[in-house]
């Protein structure tokens, strides 16, 4: 696929909830289109970080012929958990891209989700449980539009929140990320940890999206042995089309690194991600 010039549009609003406006950046290949679309969701423990993590990867994907939308979402604040609203927000982003497909030059049946860290959790939840209450968005112009996607590429994501709580307790004492997001610790409510975990929704289904599960070998924030690897195995057992990639020597948080450095982790991931998208999107 030839490299294309792109248009970059900032501050595209996709949802308004009361006085709160949620938007993101839209990267569109120049040309008539329509194009397949990738919705790329940032991480940050559900409480910080911005769409800038995709400032390098998103325009590169657009140059390869994909409309890319990088949405913001409701983030956790002190005393204000963002579950399940953050999941609903990303579902609404899918509805926005699908509902405005003609205007955005998108092929509505060819939409993928990509997310890093907490964004990997949110995208996986939307793909696996997004049509179920309480995760389906019930607000916005496109609330009747499906949140189903064709492919998902979670990168060093969180898929089992109880396992993440236990990992934080052992390896990152005082740095629990799940408790602020859910509003309760595992010791207070185990059910909510099950309900909020993507791995809980991996069941055999005829319309299953394809997955590309990526993790870093040396990730000490989202332990691959308790997150990415069991999630990959569950998808495989349920007969999803799923591929995996372990990035040798990689820690956590590296999607913001430059692609023009041939030694960077995103530079290693880029051609492999592109192959997956061309195959399944």
Buried (B, 14 or more C-beta within 10 A) or exposed (E): EEEBEBEEEEEBEBBEBEEEEBBBBBBBBEEEBBBBBBBBBBBBBBBEBBBEBBBBBBBBBBBBBBBBBBBBBBBBEEEEBBBBBBBBBBBBBBBBBBBBBEEBBBBBEBBBBBBBBBBBBBBBBBBBBBEEEEBBBEBBBBBEBBBBBBBBBBBBBBBBBBBBBBBBBEEBEEEBBBBBBBBBBBEEEEEBBEBBBBBBBBEEEEEBBBBBBBBBEEBEBBBBEBBBBBBBBBBBEBEBBBBBBBBEEBBBBBBBBEBEEEEBBBBBBBEBBBEBBEEBB
